[in-house]
Amino acid sequence: MVDELKDRELFRGIFESSVEGILVVNNHGYIIKANPSVEKMFGYAPGELVKRKVEGLIPDKFIQAYKALIVKDTTETTSRFLGEGKDIYGLKKDGTQILLEISLSHTEINGSELVTAFIRDITEEKAIENILYIRNQILASTARGIIICDARQPNYPIVYGNDSFSKITGYKNSDFMGKNCRFLIGEDREQNDIEIILAAIKKGKECHVVLRNYRKDGSLFWNEVSISPIFNNKKELTHYVGVQNDVTEQKMEEFFKIGQSHVMDMIIQHEPLKNITNRIIEIIETAIPNCIGSILLLNKETKTLQKLTVTNLPKGFTNAIEGLPIGVEKEFCSTAAYFKKEVIVTDIFTDPFWENHRELALANNLKACWSFPIFSSNQELLGTFAIYFNTPRKPLAAEREIILNMAQVTSVAIEQYNTSEALHQSKEELAAYAGVLENRVSERTFELKDIVQKLVESNLSLEDQIQFTKLAENRAIASHELLGNISRNFPRGFVAVVNLQVEVVFIEGEELDELGFRSLAATKVAIRDVKGILEEVKHDIIENIQKTFKGQHCSFEVDIQDRSYLINTTPLFDKDKNIVQVLLVHNNISDQKNIEIEIRNTLEKEKELNELRSRFISMASHEFRTPLSVILSATNLIERQNITAKGDKLIKYVDKIKASVNNLVYILNDLLSLSKLEEGKEIAQPTLFDFIDFSKSLVEEIEGIKKQGQIIDFKSYSTYLEVNLDPKLVRHFLHNLLLNAIKYSEENKVIKFEVQGDKDRLIIVVADQGIGIPIEDQHSLFQRFFRASNATTYQGTGLGLNIVRQYIELMGGNISFVSALNKGTTFTVELPLNLIKNEKNTTN
């Protein structure tokens, strides 16, 4: 009697303290018992549910369907889930609908039939599963480099890196796993943004920087890095996620745009040629990392190349370049000058043009040379533009475009210099001639007899002076025409000059015709009257022009006809140092703006990836927590059972423990298999065996897992079929395909399992009559962590089919499927009969 009372108290305690909601319903549909959890779940006060109809907890539109499910489920003698594979909804007291997971147990007490319902609110779990699906899709499609570092270990080692990270850096997975990501910095540690990252890591904060990083081959690239800390549910920092993007081309374009604008300003201001070419080389060496630039001038008289700017080239090498004659048999930049076209030498060590001077180049650590001729506006050779590298490499498309543009700018600077020199020389000749004339006049002043002759000679001298003056005027006109040529060919933009009345007095450039601005200077149109420009844009331009008339140099951005321009203004002075005009240089930066928009969009995607990571952690936690809870609950119940009297229940609890343990084993095996595949450690080990006997053994092994009434119909077209495959990999993928067929098929359904040999191929077919796969989900079926939209209520991690496909491909095979919703799915696998002949296996 005492033991009976203790058991009652024990079960009362379990009933009252259970986390799951528990309802006991009689055969008339009335609730006769409800524990606190279910009262709280549905929003009722203690005792308020007793003697109510259970239909009051069901939405009206589902009552009839649920009655049919309850009748079906209560005919079973063992507990089972209500409407397995379907969404079950409950109705709270306030009218809110919630998603439920219900397990029914049919009992009979004192001749009365009772149903015990164990209820869980899974509304939040469903929402998390939907979010996880979206994040998995995003993670699969990202092209950004992603790494994960373990913050709990010293030195923050990398524990994960995706394929995009390897493509960006050139490092394989085995090269960087376990290392700190600072190896990408190399010896270039004096970067301000490194301190920003270290400070953010120290505080456990997010940060976003752009760093100079180095690939495995030593080449530099600009890396846009975003790091985010990951905390567990105890608010402890566990990991850092780094998202990386190669922005080298954007950086090059940025350096080049700024530098080109500066050089054009220097040319317009008539700064010394040496200063201009030094700036050009500085721009090239900044825009294209790790290069050394040089500009050589052509001496037309000697037909040789002479140094103009070779700032960073080794001295021994520059001495060899000086006075280099132009000829086909020569090397260095003279080849480009001789052929009058670009010469790209990607590897000096193997290139025939460098045969005679290869040792000199290699002794100065020069291993690649790209050389371009410099032409005048009338296509006369002016010199060469070359850059050198200390590693063999070929130019990117963006790099080649930058070099060609800078070569064109260099030609403008050289032509202006040549014109200025010619004009200066003419002035000196004229001054010298005037001095001689004065001496002659002075000498002949005292010669009265020859006055007439002297006057004649003086007239002749004046005529000569007029000729020289005209020559100087013609050269000045040529200089003006050169400036016009520079402006007309101004790349990706245009230049304009306005007067004090803000009228356009000069405008030239490549884009004038496209914008419709070609005729503005001819009619001196005021800025405020120009058509095709918004009023607010005109206001900004005029405001900056007025600032420039006060002596300021302005730089600002405007949008004109769906194009973005960076405008730099410069005051122009007269001989008395008064500002009389303003120069406006318009650079088209539309591509740069588009890139900025793409970067912002990409940052939004990266935020979604962080959410995807959280979903994965939540999913993994749930998948482990559920079977562990079942194991713990069943174990506690076993401890409280009378072993002799409760034998059947003990067996039931033990079966639950076994099923839960097996579920954990499947999950762990999937995760372990995925890890090995990603690390490249899984290698097929072919062995000769009879595939027919192997398949029959596998069917017998999973007989105990089938649902009631299910049949596995195994067929083969021969009694013996010898194959040379990896039995472990074959067992894994067949076991997974058959388990899926069992899981997603209803009771009393036939599962077909067919095997046949076709010449050198093994063909396997597994077909079920289950729920099928929606058409919109079929293209993603083999992706990691993917679950079809109609399979989210079934237990699983979404890894199985991904691993199946990788194992089959590892043995040189392929897998395909056809499926129809609610009609079933058929998987077809093709494998080589003899894996030794398979090329893919031999290369692993």
Protein Blocks (a to p, Z undefined) as FASTA:
>chain_A
ZZmmmmmmmmmmmmmmpmbdcddddfkopafbdcfklmmmnopaehklgopafklmpcfk
lmmmmmmmmmmmmmpmbdcdehihiacddddfkopacddddddddddeehiacddddddd
fklmmmmmmmmmmmmmmmmmpcbdcddddfkbghiiafbdcfklmmmnopafklmgopaf
klmnmmmlbcfklmmmmmmmmnopacddddddddfkopacdddddddddddfkopafbdc
dddddfklmmmmmmmmmmmmmmmmmmmnopafklmmmmmmmmmmmmmghiacddddddfk
lopacdfblfkgcfklmmmmnopacdfkbgcjllmmmnopacddfblklmmklmmmmmmm
mmnopabdcddddddfkopafbdcddddfbdcdddfklmmmmmmmmmmmmmmmmmmmmmm
mmmmmmmmmmmmmmmmmmmmmmmmmmmklmmmmmmmmmmmmmmmmmmmmmmmmmmmmmmm
mmmmmmmmoghiadddddfkopafbdcdjklmmnopmmmmmnopafklpghiafklmmmm
mmmmmmmmnopacdddddeehiacdddddddddfkopafbdcdddddfklmmmmmmmmmm
mmmmmmmmmmmmmmmmmmmmmmmmmmmmmmmmmmmmmmmpcfklmmmmmmmmmmmmmmmm
mmmmmmmmmmmmmmmmmnopaccddddddfklmmmmmmmmmmmmpcehiacddddfbfbd
cddddfklmmmmmmmmmmmmmmmpcehiacddddddehjaccdddddfbebpafklmmmm
mpghiacfklmmpgcehlmmmmmmmmmmmnopacdddddehibpcddddddfblklpmkl
mmZZ
